[in-house]
Amino acid sequence: MAQQPQQRPILNRPISLLNRNGLLLLLLLALFVILGVFLPLTKSPLFLFPNTTTSSSLPAPSSSLPSISDWRDYSLAQAAKFVAKNETVIVCAVSYPFLPFLSNWLISISRQKHHEKVLVIAEDYATLYKVNEKWPGHAVLIPPALDPQSAHKFGSQGFYNLTSRRPQHLLNILELGYNVMYNDVDMVWLQDPFDYLQGSHDVYFMDDMIAVKPMNHSHDLPPLSPSGVTYVCSCMIFLRSTDGAKLLMKKWVEEIQAQRWSNTEAKKPHDQPAFNRALHKTAHQVDAYLLPQSAFPSGGLYFRNETWVNETKGKHVIVHNNYIIGYDKKMKRFKDFNLWLLDDHALESPLGILKIYQEQQNTTEGKNRRKTGRKQRRNRGKKQKLP
């Protein structure tokens, strides 16, 4: 029988670069080298948070989201750079219970094609993680984090702590070189407000008066009333990145610091009177512009003056749900005026369907059922006592 040729041991065989397995091994080694060298050097926010902000796109899979430490380290400069479009950022400040109002506001903004430039300043870590889970890169937290339950109750120290930080946030963004629009989230956009920001003024703002003004009213800063106050609203402000706007924000910070919240005061201060004082103290240095009342009405006017609303129909741009206190009351008033979009159009929001809102609705419905049940039992008891 012919003797079989002796095979070399596998370990002694030469590896040819042309061999398929050898080439694959070489490519894998090259890939590991590239990742090992360049991946740690990549610090761009575009790399950390892939832009998935179109209203039709789905949230990124949880496995591809940054870790908690990434969200904590995400700076205001990174966040502003990520969302800014045409050197402009739209900012709001939100605590966790107000996420449904945030989502409702975002729906109205997305209809005007401006949601991509929205930056949510999260006042607590629950808001930071929820927004970035649903909409990566669009929320940032500027320490210290606040108590999410107390920060949304009007008149509370938590609410004051939230609103009093606003001018410093806006000043920081201006100093980064961006124009900034601030909105409260109990607002709804009906038209594009940027069409009304004509000229090159330092600051644009809304009137908070409920009295009807002439259609051709002055756009200058309203004069002081006999009591020494004006009613300019700090709920909607647009600031250009100018020296005048920065001066105004610095003066606003000073006015807030001069009148801190106190448990002993009968009337609790908040940020709006300080904003009005800052406007008047910088009037000769800041170019201010009062937006038309017909386009930017206060809630006290829009929701209470049916005649005026009908006369100015089609002109409304941003409606603010103010002049009413209470989370449930605000939501009900939006629903009564067909401005609560979240029930039927949640998928138009970058945040999608929110579990927190569903839980709130279930809790409210449960309370209403129990209240109705108690009322029915009382009525039955009264009928039984009748002779």
FENNORKA-V786464 format. One record per residue. N is the residue number from 1. PSI is psi in degrees with one decimal (NA if undefined). NEAR is the number of other ideal C-beta (glycine too) atoms within 8 Angstrom. D_CENTER is the distance of its C-alpha to the mean C-alpha in whole Angstrom. Layout:
BEGIN
N:PSI:NEAR:D_CENTER ; N:PSI:NEAR:D_CENTER
END
This chain:
BEGIN
1:135.5:2:87 ; 2:139.7:3:85 ; 3:131.7:4:83 ; 4:140.7:4:79 ; 5:137.8:4:77 ; 6:129.3:4:75 ; 7:145.0:4:72 ; 8:147.6:6:70 ; 9:147.0:6:68 ; 10:-37.4:5:64 ; 11:-22.5:4:63 ; 12:-1.2:5:65 ; 13:138.3:7:64 ; 14:144.7:3:63 ; 15:119.2:8:59 ; 16:135.5:6:59 ; 17:-20.5:7:56 ; 18:-13.4:5:57 ; 19:140.4:8:57 ; 20:-44.2:5:54 ; 21:-38.0:7:53 ; 22:-40.9:11:54 ; 23:-40.6:10:51 ; 24:-41.5:8:48 ; 25:-41.5:9:49 ; 26:-41.9:9:49 ; 27:-41.0:8:45 ; 28:-43.1:8:44 ; 29:-41.9:8:45 ; 30:-39.8:8:44 ; 31:-43.1:8:40 ; 32:-39.1:8:40 ; 33:-45.4:8:41 ; 34:-47.4:8:38 ; 35:-40.2:8:35 ; 36:-30.9:8:37 ; 37:-46.7:8:37 ; 38:-26.7:8:34 ; 39:-45.3:7:31 ; 40:-21.9:6:31 ; 41:-10.8:6:31 ; 42:114.3:7:28 ; 43:4.4:5:25 ; 44:137.2:6:22 ; 45:-23.9:11:19 ; 46:-27.4:8:20 ; 47:-40.8:8:22 ; 48:-40.1:11:20 ; 49:91.2:12:18 ; 50:136.0:9:19 ; 51:107.7:8:17 ; 52:38.5:10:17 ; 53:1.1:10:14 ; 54:145.1:6:16 ; 55:-20.8:9:16 ; 56:-11.2:3:20 ; 57:153.1:7:19 ; 58:154.3:4:20 ; 59:149.3:10:18 ; 60:145.8:9:20 ; 61:145.9:6:23 ; 62:-28.1:6:22 ; 63:-20.7:4:25 ; 64:-1.8:6:24 ; 65:151.4:10:20 ; 66:160.5:8:20 ; 67:171.1:6:22 ; 68:-38.2:6:20 ; 69:-32.4:6:22 ; 70:-44.7:9:20 ; 71:-40.5:13:16 ; 72:-32.8:7:18 ; 73:-3.2:6:19 ; 74:114.8:13:16 ; 75:163.3:7:16 ; 76:-38.8:11:14 ; 77:-43.1:7:16 ; 78:-45.5:11:16 ; 79:-46.0:15:13 ; 80:-40.6:13:13 ; 81:-36.5:9:16 ; 82:-41.3:12:15 ; 83:-19.8:13:12 ; 84:134.3:11:14 ; 85:132.4:6:16 ; 86:38.4:5:19 ; 87:29.0:7:18 ; 88:141.1:11:14 ; 89:138.1:13:11 ; 90:125.8:12:8 ; 91:142.6:14:6 ; 92:161.5:14:3 ; 93:126.7:11:5 ; 94:139.7:14:6 ; 95:162.5:12:10 ; 96:-43.8:11:11 ; 97:-22.7:9:13 ; 98:12.1:11:10 ; 99:-39.2:15:9 ; 100:-39.0:12:11 ; 101:-37.5:12:9 ; 102:-46.4:14:6 ; 103:-39.1:14:9 ; 104:-43.5:15:11 ; 105:-41.4:15:8 ; 106:-35.4:13:8 ; 107:-46.4:14:12 ; 108:-33.6:13:12 ; 109:-39.1:12:11 ; 110:-30.1:13:13 ; 111:-21.8:8:16 ; 112:7.3:9:16 ; 113:35.9:6:15 ; 114:6.1:11:13 ; 115:-23.6:11:10 ; 116:-25.9:8:12 ; 117:13.3:12:10 ; 118:132.9:13:7 ; 119:120.5:14:6 ; 120:117.4:13:4 ; 121:103.7:13:6 ; 122:129.4:12:8 ; 123:-1.0:13:10 ; 124:161.9:14:13 ; 125:-28.8:8:14 ; 126:-41.8:8:14 ; 127:-43.0:17:10 ; 128:-49.1:13:11 ; 129:-38.5:10:14 ; 130:-45.4:12:12 ; 131:-44.2:15:10 ; 132:-24.3:15:12 ; 133:-42.8:10:15 ; 134:-31.0:9:14 ; 135:74.9:13:12 ; 136:131.0:13:14 ; 137:-4.0:15:12 ; 138:11.7:14:9 ; 139:143.5:15:8 ; 140:146.4:13:10 ; 141:130.4:15:12 ; 142:105.3:8:14 ; 143:153.0:4:17 ; 144:151.7:3:18 ; 145:146.2:7:16 ; 146:167.7:12:16 ; 147:115.9:7:17 ; 148:-24.0:13:15 ; 149:-38.5:8:17 ; 150:-21.2:11:18 ; 151:-13.6:15:15 ; 152:1.8:12:14 ; 153:111.9:9:17 ; 154:134.1:5:18 ; 155:-10.0:6:21 ; 156:163.3:9:21 ; 157:-33.3:9:21 ; 158:-40.8:13:18 ; 159:-42.1:14:16 ; 160:-40.9:13:17 ; 161:-36.0:11:17 ; 162:-53.8:14:13 ; 163:-29.8:11:13 ; 164:-16.8:10:16 ; 165:-10.7:10:14 ; 166:-51.8:12:12 ; 167:-32.8:12:15 ; 168:-38.9:9:16 ; 169:-46.5:13:13 ; 170:-40.8:14:13 ; 171:-42.0:12:17 ; 172:-39.2:10:16 ; 173:-40.5:13:14 ; 174:-41.1:15:17 ; 175:-15.8:7:20 ; 176:-7.2:10:19 ; 177:12.3:6:20 ; 178:145.9:12:17 ; 179:150.9:11:16 ; 180:134.6:14:12 ; 181:128.1:13:11 ; 182:138.1:11:9 ; 183:140.8:12:8 ; 184:155.1:9:8 ; 185:-1.9:11:7 ; 186:48.3:9:10 ; 187:160.2:14:11 ; 188:131.2:12:12 ; 189:129.3:13:13 ; 190:-22.2:8:17 ; 191:179.3:9:18 ; 192:111.4:9:17 ; 193:-21.9:14:16 ; 194:-20.4:6:17 ; 195:-19.0:6:21 ; 196:-2.7:11:21 ; 197:59.8:8:20 ; 198:158.8:3:24 ; 199:-164.7:5:26 ; 200:42.2:4:25 ; 201:157.4:9:24 ; 202:-41.4:11:22 ; 203:140.9:16:20 ; 204:141.2:12:19 ; 205:170.8:15:18 ; 206:153.2:13:19 ; 207:146.4:14:21 ; 208:12.5:11:21 ; 209:144.9:10:25 ; 210:-9.1:8:26 ; 211:140.6:5:29 ; 212:131.9:6:30 ; 213:157.9:8:30 ; 214:151.4:4:32 ; 215:-30.2:6:31 ; 216:36.9:3:32 ; 217:160.1:9:31 ; 218:147.5:4:30 ; 219:9.9:7:27 ; 220:165.6:6:28 ; 221:125.1:10:27 ; 222:143.2:9:28 ; 223:161.8:5:31 ; 224:142.3:6:31 ; 225:170.7:7:33 ; 226:-27.3:3:36 ; 227:0.6:4:34 ; 228:23.0:5:32 ; 229:161.6:8:29 ; 230:166.9:11:27 ; 231:59.8:9:24 ; 232:134.3:15:21 ; 233:133.3:13:18 ; 234:13.5:10:15 ; 235:-25.5:11:12 ; 236:110.3:16:12 ; 237:135.3:11:14 ; 238:129.0:13:15 ; 239:130.0:17:17 ; 240:153.4:10:19 ; 241:73.3:11:20 ; 242:165.4:8:23 ; 243:-36.1:5:25 ; 244:-44.4:12:25 ; 245:-40.3:14:21 ; 246:-39.6:12:21 ; 247:-43.5:11:24 ; 248:-44.2:15:22 ; 249:-39.2:14:19 ; 250:-41.1:9:22 ; 251:-35.5:11:24 ; 252:-43.8:13:21 ; 253:-45.0:11:21 ; 254:-41.8:9:24 ; 255:-37.2:13:24 ; 256:-43.4:12:22 ; 257:-26.2:7:24 ; 258:-16.1:7:27 ; 259:79.1:8:26 ; 260:157.4:7:25 ; 261:139.6:10:24 ; 262:137.8:6:28 ; 263:-16.4:5:29 ; 264:-9.8:3:32 ; 265:139.3:8:30 ; 266:-39.1:2:31 ; 267:115.8:4:28 ; 268:131.2:9:25 ; 269:156.9:10:23 ; 270:-173.6:9:20 ; 271:-23.1:13:18 ; 272:-45.9:10:19 ; 273:-37.5:10:22 ; 274:-36.1:13:22 ; 275:-42.9:13:20 ; 276:-41.1:12:23 ; 277:-40.3:9:26 ; 278:-39.1:13:24 ; 279:-45.7:16:24 ; 280:-33.9:10:28 ; 281:-17.9:8:29 ; 282:15.5:12:28 ; 283:-33.6:9:29 ; 284:-2.4:3:32 ; 285:-13.1:6:30 ; 286:131.1:12:26 ; 287:100.3:8:26 ; 288:149.3:13:24 ; 289:120.5:10:24 ; 290:120.7:14:23 ; 291:153.9:13:22 ; 292:134.4:10:24 ; 293:-35.3:12:24 ; 294:-28.5:8:25 ; 295:-31.7:13:21 ; 296:70.9:13:19 ; 297:150.2:14:20 ; 298:160.2:14:20 ; 299:-34.1:12:19 ; 300:-29.8:10:23 ; 301:-49.3:14:24 ; 302:-41.5:12:23 ; 303:-8.7:10:23 ; 304:-12.2:8:27 ; 305:86.3:9:29 ; 306:-38.1:6:30 ; 307:-47.9:6:32 ; 308:-41.6:10:30 ; 309:-42.2:11:27 ; 310:-37.1:7:30 ; 311:-28.5:6:31 ; 312:15.7:10:28 ; 313:136.0:7:27 ; 314:-10.9:4:26 ; 315:-14.8:8:24 ; 316:133.6:14:21 ; 317:-56.8:11:18 ; 318:128.3:14:15 ; 319:129.2:11:16 ; 320:127.4:16:15 ; 321:57.4:13:16 ; 322:-170.1:12:17 ; 323:30.2:8:20 ; 324:139.7:10:20 ; 325:133.0:5:20 ; 326:127.8:6:19 ; 327:-52.8:8:17 ; 328:-35.5:7:19 ; 329:-40.2:9:21 ; 330:-45.2:12:17 ; 331:-42.7:11:17 ; 332:-40.7:8:21 ; 333:-39.5:11:21 ; 334:-44.0:12:18 ; 335:-40.2:10:21 ; 336:-29.2:6:24 ; 337:17.3:7:22 ; 338:36.2:5:21 ; 339:3.7:9:18 ; 340:102.1:9:17 ; 341:-15.1:11:16 ; 342:-32.3:13:15 ; 343:-42.4:7:19 ; 344:-12.0:5:21 ; 345:32.4:9:18 ; 346:-34.2:12:16 ; 347:-9.4:7:17 ; 348:-13.1:9:16 ; 349:140.3:14:12 ; 350:-19.8:11:12 ; 351:-11.7:12:11 ; 352:-151.2:9:15 ; 353:125.5:7:16 ; 354:125.9:12:15 ; 355:-35.8:6:18 ; 356:-37.8:11:16 ; 357:-41.2:12:16 ; 358:-41.0:9:20 ; 359:-40.8:8:21 ; 360:-41.5:9:20 ; 361:-42.6:8:22 ; 362:-40.6:8:25 ; 363:-44.2:8:25 ; 364:-44.7:9:25 ; 365:-39.1:8:27 ; 366:-42.6:8:29 ; 367:-42.0:8:29 ; 368:-39.0:8:30 ; 369:-41.6:8:33 ; 370:-39.3:8:34 ; 371:-42.6:8:34 ; 372:-40.8:8:36 ; 373:-43.7:8:39 ; 374:-40.8:8:39 ; 375:-41.6:8:40 ; 376:-39.6:8:42 ; 377:-38.7:8:44 ; 378:-42.4:8:45 ; 379:-40.5:8:46 ; 380:-39.1:8:48 ; 381:-38.6:8:50 ; 382:-39.9:8:50 ; 383:-38.1:7:52 ; 384:-28.0:6:54 ; 385:-16.5:5:55 ; 386:141.4:5:57 ; 387:NA:1:60
END
